[in-house]
Amino acid sequence: MAEASETTMDSLRSTFTIHFDVPGHEIPLSTFVRTAEDTAAIVASLNKLLFEGQLKYEILVLPPEHGSFKSRIGLAILAGWGAVWSFTESDIGQAFVEGLTAHPPAYWARQLGEGIRDQLAAAPDDSSPEEEDGQEGESVDDSDEIRCRFSGAIVIEATKSFLQSDTDRLEKAGITISRFREAYAARNDFYNTCAELPDLRAIGFEDEPVFPISRSDFFHLQVALPPAPDDADEPWTVGIVDLKVTSPNWDREDRQRFWKGKDGKGRERLFRIEDEHFWVLVKAERLSIHIIDTIKVQWAFQGKAGSPKNIRVLMVLEFNGEILSEALDKNALNAILGAFSKIEDTQGDLFNDYS
């Protein structure tokens, strides 16, 4: 594949901005890196599921503006723009783009500049992804450049909308959690990274200081994920831990939103409560659910203790100091989880019955 000239590469590059609303004069490097990586993961997931992975692109790190708190990411289209073009020309694609971004593809064409919509309409539709790169040393012709710019704009706007939109709206547009699991996982990681920065008040995705995503939205936009196919055979770790609840979810039928709490080291944990006895007490109004501080739970998770995933609270043992249940024994755990291979001994003798 021929390398585009610097001028051509610049003209085919779309820019994604992550604008941090912070009171001070610094942002940790890890925040810049991790949010950029999560954004790239969302782009990769959209490309895979919407354009069958045909879009070839390069993610570029652009220099920040002096005195700003912005992470600027460049999306350089290298090949495969025809897949985006074909998608947005179809009835399904047009409805999808409008459902996701609140505007049809023609609107985004107009945003690229005066007259570009007419140029798009007039450009011959005789290119294929294999022919987009041209010959060695030649730049992309005008019609191809217009479509490349349009494709980049669509991908960027789709990514912005995905990061900002409520899950209900996304699912109505066909962006379901089960199908787009990788994108939702990246969004979870994105906002978890933001939440770890105590002084970060809000996030925006424009150069202007407009911040539509407030700190409280960081948790609202994280969703419960179905287990990944690769997790099916991964062993469960069982443990007992005290959690300070920061955001409960009393709607048991809400399968999109986690309970949220902090562990003993102040790390945010997202989990579901599966304890049937607990939910019976809630329904019977036996618990003061409007005053909640700490819960002691028996949970199971996959992955490492420092970064657990698929957290399931099997039993709520205490609620604000009130004892509700005893921990499940080994036989009960086996019945729920199958064979589990590890026990996280965070509470001393509480696990002696499992040995």
N, C-alpha and C positions, 0 to 999 in steps of 0.2 A: 504494500500500500504506500502510495506516495505521501511524503510529508507535506502538509500545507505550508505555504509561506507565512511569515509572521503576520503580514497584513490580513491574509485570508483567515488565519486562525483567529485573530482578534475579531474579525467580522462575524465569524461563526460561533463565537463564544457567548453564552448567556451567563448572567451573574446571579447568584443566590446570596442574599445577605441575612446573617443572623445578628440582630441588634440587641445588645444586652443593656438593660436599664439598671445601672449600679451607681451608688453614691460616691464611690471612691475613684481611684485612678489606675486600677489594675484588675486584670482578670487572670486566673490561673491558666497556665498553658494547657493543663489537662482538660479544662473546660472547653477551650478552643478545639483541641484535638478530638475529644470524644464526641462533641456535638457535630463536628464536621464529618466524622466517621459514621455517625448515625444517619445524618442526612444522605450521605453517599449510599448507605444501605437501603434507604427508602427509594432512592432513584433506581437502584439495581432491582429491587422488588417490583416496582412499577414497570420497568423495562421487561422483566421476565414474564409478567402476567398479562400486560396489555399489548406489548409489541413482540411477544414471543422471543425476547432476548436478541432481536435483530439490530437494535440500535447500538452502534459502536461509539463510545465516547470516552473522554478522559476528564477526570475530576482534577481541577487545578486549585492550588492554594494561592490566593491573590494577596498582595501586600495590603495591610490595613491602612486606613487613612490616619494621618497624624492626629493624635488626640482623641481618636474615636474608640468606641468599645464595640466594634463590629468584626464579625468573622465573615470574610468575603470568599465565596467559593465559585470558581469558574466551571462551567459545563461546556466543554469543547466537543462538538459533534464531529466525529471522524468518518462515519459511514452509517448506512442503515436508516437514514432519515425517511426513506420511502415507507418504512413500516409505520412510522408515526403519521405520515401524510395519509396513507391509506386508511388508518384507523380513524382519523378525524374527518375523513370524507364519508365514512359510512354512517348510516342512520344510528347504529348502536354507539359508535364512537362519539358522534355529536351529542347524543343524549347523555353519554357518560361524562364527557368533559363539562357539559353544562351542569349536570347533577353534582359534580365534584367541586367545580370552581365557581359556580353560580353564573357563568357566562358561556355562551356557545363559542366554538372555535373562531368564528368570524370576528367576534369581539377582540380576541387576543391578536388576531391578524392586524386589526386596526391599531392596536397599541404599539405595534412595531414601527409605525411611521405613516405619514400621509401617503396614500396611494398604493400601499403594499397589498391591500386586499384586491385591487384591480390587477396588480402584477401577478398575484397568485392565481387569479382566475384565468389570466391570459397565458400563463406559462404552460408550454406543452407538457403533457403527462406521459413522457416516453422514456423516463429514466427508471432504472432498476437499482437495487442496493449494490449489485456487483459493479455497476458502471459509475457510481457516484464519485469515486476518487479521481477520475480522470487519468491522464498519462503523467509519467514522471516529469516533474518540473512545471506542470500546468496548474493554474489555480482553478477553483470551482467556477463554472459559468454563472451568469447572473440569476437565471431561474433556479438553479440548484442552490445557490447561496440564499435566495429568498426562502426556499423551503427548509433549508437547514436552520436558518434563524427562526422560522416559525416553529419547527419541531423543538428546538431548544427552549423557546418561550413556553410551549405547551408543557414540557416536562418540568420546567421550573415552577410554573403556576400550579401544576398538579401537586408538586411536592409541598409548596407553601400551603395549599388548601388542605392537604392531608395532615400537616402538622397542626393546623389551627382548628379543624372542624370537629364538632361533636360526633361521637361514634354513631349515634342514631342517624345523623345526616349522611355519614359515609356509607352506612349499611344500606340506606335507601338508594344511594347512587350505585350500589353493587359492590362497594368496597367492604366485603364481609370479613369478620375477624378470622374465620376458618380459612378462607381462600388467601387472604393477604396477611397471613400470620407473621411472616418475616418483617413486613413493613410496620405492623403494629408493635412487634417486639422492638424494632429500632426506635419507634416513637416513645415507647415506654422508657427505653434507655436514655433517650434524648432528654426527657423531662425529669428523669431521676437524676441525671447529671446536673441539670439546672437547679433542682431542689437541694442538692448537696452544697450549693454556694449560698451561704446564709444572707449575704447582702444583695443578692440578685432579686430585684423587685418585680421585673416583668421582662417579657421577650417580644421583639417585633421582627418582621421580615422585610422591612423596607429601609432605604437609606435615611428617610426622615425619622425623627424621634417620635414615632407612633408605636405604642406597645399594647396590642390587643390581648396578649396572653398574660394575665396577672399571675402572681405567685400561687394563688389559690387554684388556678387552672392547671398548674403543673401536675397536681394529683388527679384532678378531674379527667384529664386527657389520657391517663394511664388506664389500661383495660386489662381484664383477666384474659389470659390466653389459653386455648386448648393445648394439651401436651403435644409437643412436636413428635412426628413419627419416630425420630431417632431416640426419643426419651422412653420408648415403650419398655425396653429391657434395662434401663438404667436403674440401679438400686436406690431404694429410699433410705434416707437417714431419719431416725425418729429422735425427738428430744422434747424436753419440757423447758419452757422459757417464760419469763415475765415480759409483757409488752405494755407500753404506754400507748393507748389508742389515740390517734390523732384525727382519724376520719372514719367513723363507723358506717356501715351500710345495713340498715335495718330491713331493707326489702330483700327477702331471701330469693325472690324470683328474678332479681336483677342479676343477669349473668355477665354483665359487661363491666361492672365496677367492683373493685376490690374493697375489702377492709384495709385500712392503713394504720400502721403503728410503728413505734420505735423500740428496738431491742435495748439491752442493757448498755450497749456502746453507742447509743444514739443513732444507729443506722436505720433508715426507713425500710420497713418490710411490708409487702403487699401479700394478702392472703385471703382465702375463703374459709368460712366456718361451716363444717359439715356435721357438727354435733347435733343430733336430733333432739336430745334432751334440752340443750340450750335453747333451741328454737321453740320448743314447747313452752318453756318458761317465758320466753319473749311474748309469744302469742297470748299466754294467760296473764300477761302484765304482772308477772311475779318479780320482774327486775326493774330497777329504776333506770331506764334506758336514757333518760335525759341528763343523767349525771354519771359519767363514765370516765374513769381515769386509767386503771390498770386491769389487765386480765392475765391470769396464769393459764397457759395452754399446753396441751400435748400436740405437737405438730409433726408432720412428715414433709420432707422436701427432697428434691433431687439436686445434684450438683454439690458444690463445696459449701461448707458452713459459712464462709465469709461472703459468698454470693449465691445464696440458695435460689432455686427456681421451682415453679409449680408447688408453692407452699399450700399445704392443706392442714387446717386446724381440725384435728380429729375429735378432741375433747376440750371444752372450756372447763378447767379445773376450779378456778376462782374468778369471781367478778367483783372488783372493788373490795377485795378481802373476804368476800363471802364464799365459802366452800360450796361448790355445785356438784362436783363429780370426782370420782377417783380415776387415776390413769388407767388406760387399757393395758391388759397384760399381753404377754407374747403371743398367746393363741389368738386373742382378738385382733391384734395387729396383723398377724399372718392372714387372718380371714379377710381383712380390709385391703391390705397392700400386697398380699402374696409374700414370698420370702423377702425379708429386708435384711440387709447385710451389716448395717452399722447403727450404733446408738450414740448420739451426741450427749455425753455425760456433763450437762451444764448445771445440774442441781444435786450433785452428790449422791446420796443414798436412794434417791427416788427411782433409780434404775436397777436396784438390786434384785427385784423380782423377775427381771428379764433374763438374767444370766442362767 
